Amino acid sequence: MEVPDDAPDDCPVCGAPYDSVSRHADGLMVSLRETERYARVCFDPVTVVTDDGPQGRIDFYHHTHEQA
């Protein structure tokens, strides 16, 4: 998991502000239950350029209850 350097100000999926963003290259698990901290997570597939060429990633935009 990494944090993208070029993260936008608002979520590119829903347009709302978000609390944090994380970028994932490997396996991941998603719980579809609301938690104390987050009400929604938006998923945005992206392509990043690495030394090995273009690679697929998924950015997770974590929205608090107030932001959702």
N, C-alpha and C positions, 0 to 999 in steps of 0.2 A: 504494500500500500504506500502511496506517495501523495503529496499535496501539489497540485499543479501551480506553476509559477504565474500562469496567465489566466487565472480564474476570473470570470466576469463579476461585476457588481451584483447582478441579479441572476437568478436561476434561468438558464437558457431553455428549460423545458416548460416551466409554468409562469416565468416572469416575476415571481415574488422574491423578496429578500430571503437569504438563507443564513444559517448559523455557521456551517462549515462545509467543506468539500473534500472528498478523498477520491483518488484515482487508483483503480485496481487493474492488474494485469493477469492475475491468476484466479483460481477458484474463490468463490465468495458465497456467503449465506445471507439471505434476507428474511427477516421476520416481518410479517405483514400486520403485526399487532402494534397499536399505539403504545408508546412508552411514556414514562414521566417526563423525559426531556424532548422527545421528537414526536410530532404528529404525522409527518410525511417525509419520505425520501424520494426524490426524483432521480431517474437514471438517464444519463446522456452518453451514448457511444461516441468515442472520439478516436482519431488516428494520430499517433505521435511518431515523429521521425527519430529513429535510433541509429546507432552505428551499423546495425544489421538491416536497416531499411525501415519502411513504414510498419507500425505495429498497432493492433487494435487495443483499446483500453475502454473502461467504463468509468465515468465520473459520477459519483454519488453526491447529490445536493441535499443536505440534512436541514429540514425546516422544523423550527420549534412550534409549539402550539399557537403562539401569537402570530407567527409568520404564515402559518397554513391557513 
